[in-house]
Amino acid sequence: MRMKTYTAPTMSEALDQLRRELGEDALLVSTQRLGAGAGVRVTAAVEEDDIETEIERLSSRNNDTAEESPFFGKIRNILTGHGTPVELVEKILLQLKEPQRGGELAALAKALDTVFVFHHLPEHVKGQSFMLIGAPGVGKTVITGKLATRACMSGRRVGIVCADTVRAGAAEQLVAFTNILDISLIKAHSPDSLRKHIRALEKTCDLIYVDMPALNPFKPQDMDFLSAYIETAGALPVLVMPAGIDPYESQETAEAFAEAGAAYLLATRLDAARRFGGILAAADAGKLTVCEASLSPSVSRGLSPVNAVSLAKLLLTSSEESDNEPRTRS
């Protein structure tokens, strides 16, 4: 048996995802509500033989004697050029249809909307807390500052907690943001400490952001540490991942963080990457809800929402730009 997890804004949407991919016979193992307005997570079990059969069926499309249409070939080349894993390329192509009115962008967006889940962070829920998690060097602290700045600029009352007591200078980096925003920075040294701070901030703040320490997804003790914080604090875990990384590495990273409790995926460094297959692979492998992306290291530039249309446009545009760039010899 293999376990697969799905995250969605509502239970019905999560179950729709499950049935669409695994069929009506999939065994529902567990359901989990992620907090008010934060969505749900469902876990199902499927026989390994079924998965192997499906992958074999999808892979056989490559050896089909029927000629692939120019549009399908173009999308295959684009996804492959972005470093998207073969199995995921086939999964997207399986949902792709020839473009009708609206053109290629609409056709690709519709396929992406079927394969992935897109939803903005539930920042409309008063007192909602978000936990920014990720591996070393992904930009969690900057994202914390961007989210807090956006909330303050919209008139929301914000609380910021630094749970990163490991990295030297972590709190000092956040202080630069909190001083500008006129927010008091609170430090948490344990899961219980974080829970108490969040409960206190819920009484006066509209939104709360928690900057967690960088963790190694391949060290069990790091993931146990994260799980303890997630279970105790009750904050919504948002995985921060940079674009441009190896897609198979990102798959394993996302799976590890999802198992520890990650629910959303926020992509960074899209401005400094040429291939986005790693982000696609992470969202698929971890069954994470894609929410937003950072297109600039500048806090003032903020974040951009991600949906099926904007992702399709990014894939198509970046591919065209890459094809048009002059090639030089070193």
C-alpha positions as CSV (number, residue, x, y, z in Angstrom):
1,M,0.0,0.0,0.0
2,R,1.1,3.6,-0.7
3,M,-0.2,6.6,1.2
4,K,-1.1,9.8,-0.7
5,T,-2.2,13.1,0.9
6,Y,-4.3,15.9,-0.6
7,T,-4.7,19.4,0.8
8,A,-7.6,21.7,-0.3
9,P,-9.7,24.6,1.1
10,T,-12.7,22.4,1.7
11,M,-13.4,18.7,2.4
12,S,-15.4,18.2,-0.8
13,E,-12.6,19.7,-2.9
14,A,-10.0,17.4,-1.2
15,L,-12.2,14.3,-1.8
16,D,-12.7,15.4,-5.4
17,Q,-8.9,15.5,-5.9
18,L,-8.6,12.1,-4.3
19,R,-11.3,10.4,-6.4
20,R,-10.1,12.1,-9.6
21,E,-6.6,10.7,-9.2
22,L,-7.1,7.5,-7.4
23,G,-10.7,6.5,-8.3
24,E,-13.7,5.7,-6.3
25,D,-12.1,2.6,-4.7
26,A,-9.3,4.4,-2.9
27,L,-9.3,3.8,0.8
28,L,-9.7,7.0,2.9
29,V,-7.3,6.6,5.9
30,S,-7.6,10.0,7.7
31,T,-9.0,13.5,7.5
32,Q,-7.5,16.6,9.3
33,R,-8.9,20.1,9.5
34,L,-6.0,22.6,9.5
35,G,-7.7,25.3,11.5
36,A,-10.4,27.9,10.8
37,G,-10.3,28.9,7.2
38,A,-7.0,27.0,6.6
39,G,-8.5,24.1,4.7
40,V,-8.3,20.3,5.2
41,R,-5.9,17.4,4.5
42,V,-7.1,13.9,3.6
43,T,-4.9,10.8,3.3
44,A,-5.8,7.8,1.2
45,A,-4.2,4.4,0.5
46,V,-3.8,2.9,-2.9
47,E,-2.3,-0.4,-3.9
48,E,1.3,-0.1,-5.3
49,D,0.3,-2.3,-8.3
50,D,-2.3,0.2,-9.3
51,I,0.2,3.1,-9.3
52,E,2.8,1.0,-11.3
53,T,0.1,0.1,-13.9
54,E,-0.9,3.8,-14.2
55,I,2.7,4.9,-14.7
56,E,3.3,2.2,-17.2
57,R,0.1,3.3,-19.1
58,L,1.2,6.9,-19.1
59,S,4.8,6.1,-20.1
60,S,3.5,4.0,-23.0
61,R,2.2,7.2,-24.6
62,N,5.8,8.0,-25.6
63,N,5.9,4.8,-27.6
64,D,2.5,5.2,-29.2
65,T,2.6,4.8,-33.0
66,A,0.2,7.7,-33.3
67,E,1.9,11.0,-34.1
68,E,1.7,13.6,-31.3
69,S,0.1,16.9,-32.3
70,P,2.3,20.0,-32.6
71,F,0.6,21.5,-29.5
72,F,1.1,18.5,-27.3
73,G,4.7,18.2,-28.5
74,K,5.3,21.9,-27.7
75,I,3.9,21.5,-24.2
76,R,5.9,18.3,-23.7
77,N,9.1,20.2,-24.7
78,I,8.3,23.1,-22.5
79,L,7.7,21.0,-19.4
80,T,10.8,18.8,-20.1
81,G,12.8,22.0,-20.7
82,H,11.8,23.1,-17.2
83,G,13.2,19.9,-15.8
84,T,9.8,18.5,-14.9
85,P,10.0,14.8,-14.0
86,V,8.8,12.4,-16.7
87,E,5.9,11.0,-14.7
88,L,4.6,14.5,-13.9
89,V,4.9,15.6,-17.6
90,E,2.7,12.6,-18.5
91,K,0.2,13.4,-15.8
92,I,-0.2,17.0,-17.1
93,L,-0.4,15.9,-20.7
94,L,-3.1,13.4,-19.8
95,Q,-5.3,16.3,-18.8
96,L,-4.3,18.5,-21.7
97,K,-6.7,19.1,-24.6
98,E,-6.2,20.8,-28.0
99,P,-6.6,24.5,-27.7
100,Q,-10.0,25.9,-28.6
101,R,-11.2,29.5,-28.2
102,G,-8.8,31.1,-25.7
103,G,-5.7,29.5,-27.2
104,E,-2.7,27.7,-25.8
105,L,-2.6,29.6,-22.5
106,A,-6.2,28.6,-21.6
107,A,-5.6,25.0,-22.6
108,L,-2.4,24.6,-20.5
109,A,-4.0,26.5,-17.6
110,K,-7.0,24.1,-17.5
111,A,-4.6,21.1,-17.4
112,L,-2.6,22.6,-14.6
113,D,-5.7,23.4,-12.7
114,T,-6.7,19.7,-12.8
115,V,-3.3,18.4,-11.7
116,F,-2.5,21.0,-9.0
117,V,-4.4,22.8,-6.3
118,F,-4.2,26.6,-6.2
119,H,-5.6,28.7,-3.3
120,H,-4.5,32.0,-1.7
121,L,-3.4,31.9,2.0
122,P,-6.4,32.3,4.3
123,E,-5.4,35.7,5.5
124,H,-9.0,36.8,5.8
125,V,-9.4,34.7,9.0
126,K,-8.9,36.9,12.0
127,G,-6.2,35.6,14.3
128,Q,-4.9,33.1,11.8
129,S,-1.3,32.2,12.3
130,F,1.2,31.0,9.7
131,M,4.4,29.1,10.2
132,L,7.1,29.7,7.6
133,I,9.1,26.5,7.2
134,G,11.8,25.2,4.9
135,A,15.4,24.1,4.3
136,P,18.4,26.3,4.8
137,G,18.8,29.4,2.6
138,V,15.3,29.4,1.0
139,G,14.4,32.9,2.2
140,K,11.9,32.2,5.0
141,T,12.8,35.3,7.0
142,V,12.4,37.6,3.9
143,I,9.1,36.0,3.1
144,T,8.0,36.6,6.7
145,G,8.8,40.2,6.3
146,K,7.0,40.4,3.0
147,L,3.8,38.9,4.4
148,A,3.9,41.1,7.5
149,T,4.5,44.2,5.4
150,R,1.6,43.4,3.1
151,A,-0.7,42.8,6.1
152,C,0.3,46.0,7.7
153,M,-0.1,48.0,4.5
154,S,-3.7,46.7,4.3
155,G,-4.4,48.0,7.8
156,R,-4.2,44.6,9.6
157,R,-2.7,44.2,13.0
158,V,0.2,41.9,12.8
159,G,2.2,39.8,15.3
160,I,5.6,38.3,14.5
161,V,7.3,35.4,16.4
162,C,10.8,34.2,15.8
163,A,11.2,30.5,16.7
164,D,14.7,30.4,15.1
165,T,16.9,30.2,18.1
166,V,19.6,28.3,16.2
167,R,20.9,30.5,13.4
168,A,23.1,33.4,14.6
169,G,21.5,36.8,13.7
170,A,18.1,35.3,12.8
171,A,16.2,37.5,15.2
172,E,18.3,40.5,14.3
173,Q,17.2,40.2,10.6
174,L,13.6,40.2,11.7
175,V,14.1,43.2,13.9
176,A,15.0,45.2,10.8
177,F,11.4,44.5,9.5
178,T,9.6,44.9,12.8
179,N,11.2,48.2,13.6
180,I,10.0,49.7,10.3
181,L,6.5,48.2,10.8
182,D,6.5,49.3,14.5
183,I,5.8,45.7,15.6
184,S,7.3,44.0,18.7
185,L,9.3,40.9,17.9
186,I,8.6,37.9,20.2
187,K,10.9,35.0,20.6
188,A,9.8,31.4,21.2
189,H,12.2,28.8,22.5
190,S,10.0,25.7,22.6
191,P,6.7,24.4,21.2
192,D,4.8,25.3,24.3
193,S,6.3,28.8,24.4
194,L,5.2,29.3,20.8
195,R,1.7,28.1,21.5
196,K,1.4,30.5,24.4
197,H,2.7,33.4,22.4
198,I,0.3,32.7,19.5
199,R,-2.7,32.4,21.9
200,A,-1.8,35.7,23.4
201,L,-1.4,37.4,20.1
202,E,-4.7,36.1,18.8
203,K,-6.5,38.4,21.2
204,T,-5.0,41.6,19.6
205,C,-3.7,40.6,16.2
206,D,-5.5,39.9,12.9
207,L,-2.6,37.9,11.5
208,I,0.4,36.2,13.1
209,Y,3.6,35.0,11.3
210,V,6.1,32.6,12.8
211,D,9.6,32.4,11.3
212,M,10.9,28.9,12.0
213,P,14.6,27.7,11.9
214,A,15.9,26.2,8.8
215,L,15.6,22.4,8.9
216,N,17.2,19.5,7.0
217,P,14.3,17.5,5.4
218,F,16.6,14.4,5.3
219,K,17.3,14.4,9.0
220,P,14.6,12.6,11.0
221,Q,15.4,14.5,14.2
222,D,14.8,17.8,12.3
223,M,11.4,16.6,11.0
224,D,10.5,15.4,14.5
225,F,11.4,18.8,15.8
226,L,9.1,20.5,13.2
227,S,6.3,18.1,13.8
228,A,6.3,18.8,17.5
229,Y,6.1,22.6,16.8
230,I,3.3,22.1,14.2
231,E,1.2,19.9,16.4
232,T,1.6,22.1,19.5
233,A,1.3,25.5,18.0
234,G,-1.6,25.0,15.7
235,A,-0.3,27.4,13.1
236,L,-0.7,26.8,9.4
237,P,2.6,25.5,8.0
238,V,3.7,27.1,4.7
239,L,6.7,25.5,3.0
240,V,9.0,28.0,1.3
241,M,11.0,26.6,-1.6
242,P,13.2,28.3,-4.2
243,A,12.7,27.8,-7.9
244,G,15.6,26.4,-10.0
245,I,16.5,23.5,-7.7
246,D,16.8,19.9,-8.8
247,P,13.3,18.5,-9.3
248,Y,14.0,15.1,-7.8
249,E,15.6,16.8,-4.8
250,S,12.6,19.1,-4.5
251,Q,10.2,16.1,-4.6
252,E,11.9,14.4,-1.7
253,T,12.1,17.7,0.2
254,A,8.4,18.4,-0.3
255,E,7.4,14.9,0.7
256,A,9.4,15.1,3.9
257,F,8.0,18.5,4.9
258,A,4.4,17.4,3.9
259,E,4.7,14.4,6.1
260,A,5.7,16.7,9.0
261,G,2.6,18.8,8.3
262,A,3.3,21.3,5.5
263,A,0.1,22.3,3.8
264,Y,0.9,25.2,1.4
265,L,3.8,25.9,-1.0
266,L,5.2,29.4,-1.5
267,A,7.8,29.6,-4.2
268,T,10.8,32.1,-4.1
269,R,13.5,33.3,-6.4
270,L,11.4,33.0,-9.6
271,D,13.3,36.1,-10.9
272,A,16.6,34.3,-10.6
273,A,15.6,30.9,-12.0
274,R,15.1,29.7,-15.6
275,R,13.6,26.3,-14.8
276,F,10.5,25.8,-12.7
277,G,10.2,22.0,-12.8
278,G,11.4,21.8,-9.3
279,I,8.4,23.8,-8.0
280,L,6.0,21.7,-10.1
281,A,7.6,18.5,-8.7
282,A,7.4,19.7,-5.1
283,A,3.7,20.7,-5.4
284,D,2.8,17.3,-6.9
285,A,5.0,15.1,-4.6
286,G,3.9,16.8,-1.4
287,K,0.3,17.4,-2.5
288,L,0.8,21.0,-1.4
289,T,-1.6,23.8,-2.2
290,V,0.3,26.4,-4.4
291,C,-0.4,29.9,-3.0
292,E,2.0,32.6,-3.9
293,A,5.4,33.4,-5.3
294,S,8.2,35.9,-4.7
295,L,9.6,37.5,-7.9
296,S,12.1,39.8,-6.2
297,P,14.4,39.7,-3.1
298,S,13.1,43.2,-2.2
299,V,10.6,43.3,0.6
300,S,8.9,46.3,-1.0
301,R,8.1,44.2,-4.1
302,G,5.9,41.9,-2.1
303,L,4.4,38.6,-3.4
304,S,2.3,37.6,-6.4
305,P,-0.6,35.2,-6.1
306,V,-0.3,32.0,-8.2
307,N,-3.1,30.3,-10.0
308,A,-3.4,28.0,-13.0
309,V,-3.4,30.9,-15.5
310,S,-0.4,32.7,-14.0
311,L,1.6,29.5,-13.8
312,A,0.8,28.6,-17.4
313,K,1.8,32.1,-18.5
314,L,5.1,31.8,-16.6
315,L,5.9,28.4,-18.2
316,L,5.1,29.5,-21.7
317,T,6.7,33.0,-21.4
318,S,9.9,31.8,-19.8
319,S,10.3,29.1,-22.5
320,E,9.9,31.7,-25.3
321,E,12.4,34.0,-23.6
322,S,14.9,31.2,-23.3
323,D,14.4,30.3,-27.0
324,N,15.0,33.9,-28.1
325,E,18.1,34.5,-26.0
326,P,21.3,34.8,-28.0
327,R,23.7,31.9,-27.5
328,T,27.3,32.7,-27.0
329,R,30.4,30.5,-26.7
330,S,32.4,30.7,-23.5
